[in-house]
């Protein structure tokens, strides 16, 4: 074999190796992600990848963001036919949501249909909510940690609540204790990120709760670095610009009551070990506690709501570890002053907001949002729950969550903050 033949063979082998390396690196992540068309995968004409003409390389790109935007649009077009087929499948299988676990079997679950609020009223409501948010984000009189930082300054680990559905162009920031279990179920159905016996789930309530909260089920922004490397922030910004972004919020004090009820009034082994034991030792002066939550409950060792408030106000708490997501402030979970949300829903108007949002997303024919639970924590409970909490603590607690009250238009609870 001549030197020229050996050289040509070497070039071919090196090229194949590089192509395979690129394919592995980009992880073949699917719809609206990078998909490099090569001679190995599919024959393509010159210039098949938008933004790169035949013979040009990476150095020829005038702007990385523009390239990624074109590539994103191209990927969405390529997958539109697949999306239509899937939507037809979902329509065929749509119907009354099934009940798959104990949580949804509890008495009081509301299976009735709800009339949609007038679209014009809903539109005005969204305009008002967004205006309130933007005004206070720009208002220097409202100060809270990290308010002035840019999106680029947000660490990746703080972007773990932003769930992406590339099939429909949706980004959802989930807030625990604000119907996030069912919204995560909706995102799983839409993105087809979870299969049941090889077939994507079609009904939200068919998805087991343990799968809903498994972090591997969802594509979130904090996973982008591992998949896209140095292009991750560019791609995030493009998706934030092109996709519909939404979140649901709740009265901050009521959310705290709900978090306390679910994590400390029920037998939750994880929260007993991680939080209840330290609280009982620090604020109830217990030195010897049962090793399991069941034994603790039988012996009468329970965290009180007062203990919980002490824990939140204790300056040592966040020095050791950031607030758990179930009571972390919404502005810290979803970064509303850095991300321009297209839709702000509220738990207090969940049924109407959910129905209107699904219409806006053009997926209302594919699924219904699971009906609301009538026995959820109500705003009217605040007075009773905070009755035994000292006034000074209530005032400190309001300052801790003031940004959430103001940004999302919740009135200051004056009756709790005065004698």
Secondary structure as UniProt FT lines:
FT   HELIX           3..26
FT   TURN            27..28
FT   TURN            31..32
FT   TURN            39..41
FT   TURN            46..47
FT   TURN            50..51
FT   TURN            54..55
FT   HELIX           58..60
FT   HELIX           64..78
FT   HELIX           80..93
FT   HELIX           102..105
FT   TURN            107..108
FT   HELIX           119..138
FT   TURN            140..141
FT   TURN            145..148
FT   HELIX           151..153
FT   HELIX           156..159
FT   TURN            160..161
FT   STRAND          162..165
FT   TURN            166..169
FT   STRAND          170..173
FT   TURN            176..177
FT   HELIX           180..191
FT   STRAND          195..196
FT   TURN            197..198
FT   STRAND          199..200
FT   HELIX           204..206
FT   HELIX           209..212
FT   HELIX           215..217
FT   HELIX           221..223
FT   HELIX           224..228
FT   HELIX           229..231
FT   HELIX           232..242
FT   STRAND          244..249
FT   HELIX           252..264
FT   HELIX           269..271
FT   HELIX           272..276
FT   HELIX           277..283
FT   HELIX           293..298
FT   TURN            299..300
FT   HELIX           305..313
FT   HELIX           315..320
FT   TURN            325..327
FT   HELIX           330..334
FT   TURN            336..338
FT   STRAND          343..346
FT   HELIX           347..349
FT   HELIX           350..360
FT   TURN            361..362
FT   TURN            364..366
FT   TURN            374..375
FT   HELIX           379..381
FT   HELIX           382..386
FT   TURN            387..388
FT   HELIX           391..407
FT   TURN            408..409
FT   HELIX           414..417
//
